[in-house]
């Protein structure tokens, strides 16, 4: 009984977060670099920083896993409740590249309760040349994420990534840094 209630609450929070999804993106920073979709949209990425939102309250060890079966992009977002070994919470769906050639704008259609579609747009605003990190946001300037391949990064690298997000025009004073699993 607990899971269906959580799923409905989860869907409600996602829907409320999507209310601004159709806002004009004219003030949003544009992606800085072309993305090699085969390099970025594959494998596991660890959520090093994020802007707070109700859906992630209590979530740590956040991650996004991209798979590319038959050339499609499948997205699975996850986190653990309370500690990096806590209960696993996931949501996923197919991704669609909105800017073929540049490949920096991805639309993900999550499915809640197997039938409720939730659509979110993510723009890869900047990335490392070696694809070891990327900064992602939505075009409404509401959400911001910093992802790395390594779940444990040093303080200096974290400061550089936060500084880069600020240079892109985001309020980084509200970033939270959820605990990550030890390697």
C-alpha positions as CSV (number, residue, x, y, z in Angstrom):
1,X,0.0,0.0,0.0
2,X,2.9,2.4,0.8
3,X,4.4,2.2,-2.8
4,X,1.2,3.3,-4.7
5,X,0.8,6.3,-2.4
6,X,4.4,7.2,-2.9
7,X,4.1,6.9,-6.6
8,X,1.0,9.2,-6.7
9,X,2.8,11.7,-4.6
10,X,5.9,11.4,-6.8
11,X,3.8,12.0,-9.9
12,X,2.2,15.0,-8.3
13,X,5.5,16.6,-7.5
14,X,6.8,15.9,-10.9
15,X,3.7,17.4,-12.5
16,X,4.0,20.5,-10.4
17,X,7.7,20.8,-11.4
18,X,6.7,20.6,-15.0
19,X,4.2,23.5,-14.8
20,X,6.8,25.8,-16.3
21,X,8.1,23.4,-18.9
22,X,6.5,25.4,-21.7
23,X,7.9,28.7,-20.5
24,X,10.1,30.6,-23.1
25,X,13.7,29.5,-23.1
26,X,14.9,32.9,-24.4
27,X,16.8,33.7,-21.2
28,X,18.2,30.3,-20.7
29,X,21.9,29.9,-21.5
30,X,22.4,27.8,-24.7
31,X,24.6,24.7,-24.6
32,X,28.3,25.6,-24.9
33,X,29.4,22.5,-26.8
34,X,28.3,19.8,-29.2
35,X,27.6,16.5,-27.6
36,X,28.8,13.1,-28.8
37,X,25.6,11.3,-28.0
38,X,27.3,7.9,-27.9
39,X,29.7,9.1,-25.2
40,X,27.4,11.2,-23.0
41,X,24.2,9.3,-23.2
42,X,25.6,5.9,-22.1
43,X,26.5,4.6,-18.8
44,X,26.2,5.8,-15.2
45,X,26.5,9.4,-14.1
46,X,26.5,10.5,-10.5
47,X,24.5,13.6,-9.3
48,X,27.1,15.6,-7.5
49,X,24.9,18.7,-7.1
50,X,21.3,19.8,-7.7
51,X,18.9,22.5,-6.9
52,X,16.5,21.4,-4.2
53,X,13.0,20.1,-5.1
54,X,10.4,18.2,-3.2
55,X,10.9,15.1,-5.2
56,X,14.5,14.7,-4.1
57,X,13.9,15.4,-0.4
58,X,15.7,12.7,1.5
59,X,17.4,11.4,-1.6
60,X,21.2,10.8,-1.7
61,X,23.4,9.0,-4.1
62,X,21.5,10.3,-7.0
63,X,22.4,9.0,-10.4
64,X,21.3,8.8,-14.0
65,X,21.9,5.8,-16.2
66,X,21.7,6.1,-20.0
67,X,21.3,3.0,-22.2
68,X,21.2,3.0,-26.0
69,X,19.3,-0.1,-27.1
70,X,18.9,-0.1,-30.9
71,X,20.1,3.6,-31.0
72,X,17.3,4.8,-28.8
73,X,18.1,6.6,-25.5
74,X,16.6,5.1,-22.3
75,X,17.0,7.1,-19.1
76,X,16.8,5.7,-15.5
77,X,17.1,8.2,-12.7
78,X,17.7,6.9,-9.2
79,X,18.5,7.8,-5.7
80,X,18.7,6.2,-2.3
81,X,16.5,7.3,0.7
82,X,18.5,8.7,3.6
83,X,21.9,7.0,3.1
84,X,23.8,5.6,0.1
85,X,22.6,2.1,1.1
86,X,19.0,3.1,1.7
87,X,15.9,2.1,-0.2
88,X,16.3,2.6,-4.0
89,X,13.9,5.0,-5.7
90,X,13.8,5.1,-9.5
91,X,11.9,6.6,-12.4
92,X,12.7,6.2,-16.1
93,X,11.6,6.6,-19.7
94,X,12.7,7.2,-23.2
95,X,14.8,10.2,-24.2
96,X,14.6,12.1,-27.5
97,X,17.3,14.4,-28.8
98,X,15.7,17.7,-29.7
99,X,18.6,19.2,-31.5
100,X,20.2,16.5,-33.7
101,X,23.7,17.4,-34.7
102,X,24.4,19.3,-31.5
103,X,22.7,16.6,-29.3
104,X,22.7,18.9,-26.2
105,X,18.9,19.1,-25.6
106,X,17.2,16.0,-24.4
107,X,13.5,15.4,-23.7
108,X,12.7,12.6,-21.4
109,X,9.2,11.1,-21.1
110,X,9.0,9.5,-17.7
111,X,6.2,7.1,-16.9
112,X,4.6,7.0,-13.4
113,X,2.4,4.1,-12.4
114,X,3.0,2.7,-15.9
115,X,0.6,5.1,-17.5
116,X,1.1,8.7,-16.4
117,X,3.6,10.5,-18.7
118,X,5.8,13.3,-17.3
119,X,7.8,15.2,-19.8
120,X,11.0,17.0,-18.8
121,X,13.6,18.8,-21.0
122,X,17.3,18.8,-20.0
123,X,20.0,20.8,-21.7
124,X,23.6,19.9,-21.4
125,X,25.0,23.4,-20.9
126,X,28.7,22.4,-20.6
127,X,30.8,19.3,-20.4
128,X,34.4,18.2,-19.9
129,X,36.4,17.5,-23.0
130,X,37.0,13.9,-21.8
131,X,33.3,13.5,-20.8
132,X,34.1,13.1,-17.1
133,X,31.5,15.7,-16.0
134,X,28.6,17.7,-17.4
135,X,26.3,20.5,-16.2
136,X,22.6,20.1,-17.0
137,X,19.6,22.4,-16.6
138,X,16.1,22.8,-17.8
139,X,15.4,25.7,-20.1
140,X,13.2,27.5,-17.5
141,X,16.3,28.3,-15.3
142,X,14.6,26.4,-12.5
143,X,16.5,23.1,-12.2
144,X,20.3,22.6,-12.3
145,X,22.4,19.5,-12.0
146,X,26.1,18.7,-11.9
147,X,27.0,15.1,-12.9
148,X,30.3,13.3,-12.9
149,X,31.4,9.7,-13.8
150,X,33.2,9.4,-10.5
151,X,30.9,9.6,-7.4
152,X,33.7,11.0,-5.3
153,X,35.3,14.2,-6.5
154,X,37.6,16.5,-4.7
155,X,36.7,19.9,-3.2
156,X,38.7,21.8,-5.8
157,X,36.9,20.1,-8.7
158,X,33.5,20.6,-7.1
159,X,34.3,24.4,-6.7
160,X,35.3,24.6,-10.4
161,X,32.1,23.0,-11.5
162,X,29.9,25.2,-9.2
163,X,31.8,28.2,-10.5
164,X,31.1,27.2,-14.1
165,X,27.4,26.8,-13.3
166,X,27.4,30.3,-11.8
167,X,29.1,31.6,-15.0
168,X,26.3,30.2,-16.9
169,X,23.9,32.4,-15.0
170,X,22.5,30.0,-12.4
171,X,22.0,30.8,-8.7
172,X,24.4,28.3,-7.1
173,X,23.7,29.5,-3.6
174,X,20.8,27.0,-3.5
175,X,22.7,24.0,-4.7
176,X,22.7,20.9,-2.4
177,X,25.4,18.2,-2.5
178,X,23.9,14.9,-1.7
179,X,26.1,12.2,-0.2
180,X,27.5,9.8,-2.7
181,X,28.5,6.1,-2.4
182,X,32.1,5.3,-1.6
183,X,34.0,3.7,-4.4
